[in-house]
Amino acid sequence: MGILKLCFSLVADKSDRDDALEQNYHKVYKRFASFLYAHPKLPFSVSFSGAQLSFYKKNHLEYIDLISQLTSRKQLEVLGGGYYNPIFPLLFPQDRSGQIELLTSELRQTIGKRPRGMTLCGSVWESSLIPCLQTCGMEYIFLDSTLLTHKKNRYLPIIAAYQGKSVAVLPLFRNLESMGNQSAADYVSLVLRKVQDEIRDDENFDADHVVSISVSAEEMEKLLDSHFLDDLAAVAENKSVRDVEISNPLVAVKNCTHFERQYIPAGMNADIAKNASLCDNGILRATIYDLLQYHPRSDSLYRRMMYVSLLTNQCHGDKMRKKEARERLWEGQNGKAYICSTTGSFAPTQVRQAAFRSLNAAEKLVREAGEFNESVTAFDYNADGIAEYICQMQSYTACIERVGACISELEILRGGNAADSLSEKKHGLFVDYLLEVSDFDDFVSGKYAGNAIFAKTLFSETMFDPQRREVRLSGSGVFSEMQQTVSLRKKFMTTSSGISVQYILRNESPIVVRAKLVAELNFADTHFAENCCYASEIISAGTRKNPENNTFTSEVSYVQLTDTLSNVAFVLVPNENAGVVVSQSDTQGGRTVSVSLCWDVDLAAGREVEKNVTLSIMASRPRRA
């Protein structure tokens, strides 16, 4: 066998909060760079996120100088990537190249060298990335070894091609990461023997081979606390393990004489797919699109990102505002808001809401860059084969879905997505239930587990008038054990200040229908303070009060839910007094405040009843009634 080249890489800090970056800087990154400076014969590579690099520029210029010295003497190779570590296959080509070039420019200005290799968030891959990578000057990328199609690892750099463009791929072999419990010499010898055993019958056995291993910040801290890195530096300096050379990845790729041509299908890190429960659902090779379909809240963020990206890329007007809008768009493409981590924790609601806020800010800037006209348009927004209705108003953007005839997204342009509830049982605004009277107490207490009609019904369009900004939908279902057919017509009317909804419930059966009609609005907590950010008030029988959780209040004429942090108020006014239930539910990573308006229904055969509710969105707290 030829020379085995070992390439070690320290991954970027996963956090983007200043306090966490400061802590990890002292615990890991500063110690790591200082160690390399004291051991000039040990090559390494390292990647930085855009937030991490910006933090060091602002607070630790001495660290930037140290990294520059290490790269100048060609001991340390700094890797590139996307500035906000996005999921590249989800982006338009101009956003892909823009994210890469933004980080590349930052590295050139701060460290003085342009990166020639890069990492991908979660190893989320598809071949269509190759032309963009080559255009951006990337000669190689790192990918998780679980994406390789061959059962047998050949430990050669891979050449992946697409439409006449190609890039070298260095697989990251996770099964070789068990270091730290032994000396570096023993570990390197173990890796050498493993590679020799697996490629002994390979026709390229005598060629040089490459093994790339990534080290997380947590793992690096353990290696720094032990003597492993000291031993590894000794191995590199003395070349004490025969036929092994510790190298930088760019040097290894440039000096390699044998490559393996291989098509790498779309995929992602196997740990992410496993922890996202994709492997448990018969998906042998999960892609990012499988993950989005299985986790609807991430899919909702993806739909929003694509929509804002389309608006930004088609914007013609103020160039400075468009540039700023694009930067806010890229902030909203942060990969950790879309996928779970390799350790199993899924994208927390705080991170997802931060992405929503960035995307909303981008849309607001796009509107300011040119002429904006309020509008309601119909198209397949979420790619489910059914048209949705996108309402672009001055202070908000809403999405009306035909499934459930509800508002599935309510983007407050000065905030986040007010409808982004984690719980699928409590998701969306104006979600409707027709409940039997005997089930109502369970509904009030939050114990109702029945299959109420209308909440999941696919409504049909009866009229859409974009000039009047009016959408009319109708649906029907079977109520109670007596199999009574009932129909519901809903009319959405959008204005600059809010949305009005008209309900017309009709008894299509020959038997009297006695029930409870419920219109539920589920508001997501978008700030995640220690206490819920929403303050609720109602006016019942002329008296203003704060409602108790999971308690029914009758004769309500006015409901106000105020986001105390952003000072945005949601005001609900029914055309006739209603019963109201305000409840708060906490789920893993999020909190939802639900307001349910309830009416008694007593309909004879062929009769119908009409109810109206107006939702006003106010930028500041209105005067007391």
Secondary structure, 3 states (H helix, E strand, C coil): CCCEEEEEEECCCCCCCHHHHHHHHHHHHHHHHHHHHHCCCCCEEEECCHHHHHHHHHHCHHHHHHHHHHHHCCCEEEEECCCCCECHHHCCHHHHHHHHHHHHHHHHHHCCCCCCEECCHHHCECHHHHHHHHHCCCCEEEEEHHHCCCCCCCCCCEEEEECCEEEEEEEECHHHCCCCCCCHHHHHHHHHHHHHHHHCCCCCCCCCEEEEEEECHHHHHHHHHCCHHHHHHHHHHHCCCCCEEECCHHHHHHHCCCCEECCCCCECCHHHHHHCCCHHHCCCCCCHHHHHHHCHHHHHHHHHHHHHHHHHHCCCCCHHHHHHHHHHHHHCCEHHHCCCCCCCCCCCHHHHHHHHHHHHHHHHHHHHHCCCCCEEEEECCCCCCCCEEEEECCCEEEEEECECCEEEEEEECCCCECCCCCCHHHCCEEEEEEECHHHHHHHHHCCCCCCCECCCCECEEEEEECCCCEEEEEEEEEECCCCEEEEEEEEEEEECCEEEEEEEEEECCCCCEEEEEEEEEEEECCCCCCCCCEEEEEEECCEEECCCCCEEEEEEEEEEEEECCCCEEEEEEECCCEEEEEEEEEECCEEEEEEEEEEEEEECCCCEEEEEEEEEEECCCCCCC
